[in-house]
Amino acid sequence: MYPKNTWYVACTPDEIDGRPLGRRICNESIVFFRGDNDRVAAVEDFCPHRGAPLSLGFVRDGQLVCGYHGLEMGCDGKCSSMPGQRVRGFPAIRTYPVVERHGFIWVWPGEADKADPADIPHLHWAESDDWAYGGGLYHIQCDYRLMIDNLMDLTHETYVHASSIGQKEIDEAAPETKVNGQEVTTSRHMYDIPAPPFWQNALRGNDLDPDVPVDRWQICRFTPPSHVMIEVGVAHAGKGGYDAAPEDKAASIVVDFITPETDTSIWYFWGMARNFKPQDEALTESIREGQGKIFSEDLEVLERQQLNLLQHPQRKLLKLNIDAGGVQARKIIDRLIDQERAADRPPETSRAV
């Protein structure tokens, strides 16, 4: 129930610092490691000797060494050596296209010959000294589409995040949803309202008065397969809102990479990129900590929602106006899945009459 001929965030570079990492992505068991010349490799997490997970081993001289009997695998999936054994002719295991870019390691779990690194999304904030980024990773037991629904409809902030970013004014401002090709955008703007606690702290971090009325915005952008970037911020009221000068606002991009593990579990890479005081590492850590607490509040809701849906698969769910962003995102995902399935079907042969 997910596209496979596409790029997903697999991990961050620190997760393979000196050791292999086993991670299931789109139901594919993959091990990531640094091979020759420090380049990232991704191969099937399966030793061709007895099937032990290669991720239980270690890396030596750019080779992945199985922790069971010492068989060594190269970045190309071929066995290079094994103690006391000639390995020429051993079958290679599957390799996966993998690219290190923008501070993440991206993997293509589908057909390798269709992988094009040019399709990895460009993240301008990851390549500029004018921006700072801080983030983390959550492992969540839910369908990846439930997280997309959650992020494309921020109405839930009023209830799930009442103590941090929620406020009643969110309910009172109707969102607007637009579709442009494979991008879905849901926008909400609020004017002359109090700043909630998280944004009060952000205003202080940018040397702005946190106690005056603000204009607030939330612009959620979905792109396939499962990426959601959310422009968020507040500006002192009457200064232009979203278009206010930098000295009058605190604005950021909420970064959400949602990578399916199985049909009902995900790797959720979350973070926030900001372009005010980017060199202030203490502010970066403070925002990262606050955002981490906010996202942790979603976990129980999503996991319990998933359990309910599994227990009641026959139930039809209601669709409200606020669901438009998630509905449109799912339509794009469904089209991609249908295209992959159609490409996999053998061509029909004509029969003589």
N, C-alpha and C positions, 0 to 999 in steps of 0.2 A: 504493500500500500504506500510505496514511496518511490520516486524516481531514483534510478541507480546510475544512469548515464549523466552524471553531473558531479560538481565539486562540493564536498562537505568539509567543514573544519573537523579534523581528526583529533588534534591535540595541540598543545603549545610546546615550544622548543625545550623548555625546562623539564617537561615530562619525560624526555628521552636523553636527559643529560647523563651520559655515562652508563646507561642501562637500556635494555629493550622495554617496550611498552606493548602489552597485549590489549587490544580494544576491539569489541564487536561493533561493527558499523553496518547498518542495513542488513543485519543478520549474517554478515561476513566476518569471520574471525581473522583479524589482521594483527601482525606484530610490526611495530615501527622501531627503527634503530638508525644510528649513524654509521654508515659504512666507510668505504675508502674516500679519502679527501674530505671527510666530514659531511658528505652529502647524505641526505635523508633517504632511507629505503623503506618500502612497505611490502611485506610478503605474507603469504598464508601462514597462519599461526599453527603449523602442523609439521612435525618432523617426519620426513618420509621413511625413517627407520622404523619406529614403532608408534608414531602418531602422537608423541608427547607435545605439549605446547612449547614452541620455541621461545615464547616470552618468559619461560621459567629459567632460561639460560642467561648468557652474558655476551658482551661484545669484546672481541680481542682482535687487534690489528685490522679493524674494519670488517671482520667476519662475525656472523651471529653463531655462537656456539651453543648447541643444545645442552641443557643442563641435565640430561639423562645419561647419554653415552658419549658426548663430546663431538658429535657430528657437526661440521662447520658449513654454514651456508653463506653464499655471497649475496650481494644486492640484486643479482640477476635471478635469484631463486635456485641456483645450481649448487650442488654439494661440492665444496672445494677440497675437503679432506676429512679424515676420521682416524683416530688412533688405531694402528694395527690393521687397517682395512683399505683396500683399493676401492675408490669410489667412482672411478670413471664409468659412465653409463648409468649412474643413478638418475632417476627421473627428476626433473626440476619441479619445484612447487610453484604455485601461482604467484605472480608479482602484481602490484597495483600501482598505477600512476600516482605519484606523490610530488608535491611542490611545497617548498618552504617560502612563504611570502607574507608580508604585512604583520609579522609577529605570530603567525599561525602556521600549522602544517596541514595542508589540504590533501584530501585523498579522493580518488575517482573509483567508486566500488563497482562500476559497470564494465562495459566492454572497453578494453584498454585502447584499441585502435581509434576510438572516438574521442579520446581525451585531448583537449586543447588547453594548455595553460592560459591562453589569452582569454578564456571564458571565466577565469577566476575574477570575482568582482574587484574593482579598483577601490581602495580605501584611502582617500586623500589624507585623512587625519593620521594615518599610520606612517606617512612619509614626510611629515612636516614637523619642524621643531616648534612651530607655533601651537601645536596641540600636545596634550598629555593624555595618557590612557591608563586606566586601571581596571582590572576585571578579575573574573574567577570562573569556576566550573561547578555545576551541580549535576548530579546523576538523579534523574527523576523517573518514576514508574508511571509514565503516561504516554499515550499516542502523541507523536510530534505535532499533529494538527491541533490538538487541544491547546498546546502552548502558543501556536500561531493565533488561534482564536483569542486567547487571553491577551496577547500583545496588540492585536489589531482592534480591540475594544477595551479602552482604558476606563470605561465606566466603573469597573470593579474596584478601582482605586478608592472610591468613596467608602467602600465597605471592608475590603481586605486590607487596605493600607491606611486606615483612618488616622493612625498616629504619626504618619510620616509625610505622605504625598497626597492623601485623600482629602477631599473637601466637597461640600454639598454643591458648590458651583459647577462641578463637573457634570452632575446630573442635569443641570439647568441649561447647559450649552450643547445644542445638538451637533453631532459630528457630521462631516461631509465626506463621502467616499467617491473616489474617481479611479477608473481603470485606464491605464495607458500601456497598451501592449501587454507585457508580462509583469508590469508593476502595478500594484494596488496601493493607493494612498488614502488614508483616513485622517482628516484634520479636525481639530477642535481648538477654538480660540475663546478665551475668557477675559473679560475686561473689568478693571477697577475692583479687584477682589483682594482679600488678604492672602499673603503667601503662607503656604503650609510649612511645617517645621523643616523639612528637608531643604526647601528652597530658601527659607530664612537663613539657614547655615550657608547655602551657596552664595547668597547675596553678601553675607559677612565676608566670605572668602574672597569676594571681588571688591571689598571695601565699599559696599553699598549699604544703605540703611535698610534693615530687614523688616521694619515695622510700619512702612508706608504701603498704601495700596499698590497692587501690581497688575500688569496685564500678563496673562499666561497662555502658552501654546503647547500643543501636542500634535506632532505631524508624524504619523506611523507609515512607513514604507515597506511593503512586502515585495521581495523578489525571490523567484524560485532558486533552489528547491525549497528552502525554509529559512531564509534570512529576513530579519526585520530590523530596520534602522529607524529610530524614533528621535526626531528633533524635538527637544523639550527645552523649556526655559521660562524665565520671568523677567520682565522689565518694569521699572518704575512706571506707574500708570501715566498715560498721556505722552510718553516719550517715543511712541511708534510701535510698541508691541514687538512682534517678531522682527521688524525692520529697525528697531531702535539701535542707536550707536553702541558700540561695545562698552563704553564707560557707563551706560545706563542699564545694563542687563547682565544676567548670568544665564548662559545658554550652553547646552551640551548635546551630544548625540548618544543615545542609549543604544548599545551594540548588542544584538541578539543573534547568535548562530545556533540553530537548533539541529542537532545531528541525530537521526534515528539510530538507536541501538538495535531494538527489536520492534515488533508491531506495537508494543505497549511500554516502551522505555526509551529514554533519550539521554544524550549528552548535551547539556545546555551551557554554552559558553556565553557568559554575560559580561558586560562592562560598560564603561562610560568614557567617552572622549570629550574633552573640553578645550576651548581655545582662549581661556582667560587664566592668567598666572600659570602657564604650563610648566615653569621651572620649579614651582612650589611642590616638592615631593610630599610634604606633610599634608597639604591640602588634597593631593591625589589620593593618599592613603585614607584620609578622613572620608572623602566622597566614596571611595571604593568600599569602605567598611559600612557606610550608611546604605549604599545601594545593595550590598550583599544581604543586609538584614531585610530590606524591602522585598527582594526577590525570594528570600527564604519563606516569606509569608504566603507566597503563592503555592508552595510545594504541597502542603496538606490538602488544599482545595483541589489541585489538579490530580493528585493521586487518589483521593476519595471519589472524585468525579469519574476517573477511569474505572475504579472498582464498581461504581454504580452502573456504568454503561456496559460493563462485562456481565453483570448480573441481570441486566434487563435489555438484552440486545434487540428486543422487538419493539421497544418504546420509541415513538417518534418525538423528536424534540421541537420545541417552538422556535420560530425565527422572528426576531424583533428588528426594528430599524437599526439598532446599535450593532447588530451582527453583520452588517453589510460588508465590512472589510474582510472579516474571516470567511464569509460565504464566497466572495469573489476570489480570495486567495485559494480556497479549496477547488474552485472551478479550474483555475490555472494548473494546479497540481494534478487534478484528475485528467486534464487534457494531456499533460506530459506522460502520465502513466499509460494512458490509452495509446499514445504514439509509440511508446516503447513496446507495448504488447503487440501492436499491429506489426511492428518491424520484426518481431520474433516469430510471428506466425509464418509457416511455410506457404509459399504461393499455391493457389488452387490450380490444379491441373484440369484441363478440359477432357471430357470423355466423349468417345464416339457414340453417336446415336444410331 
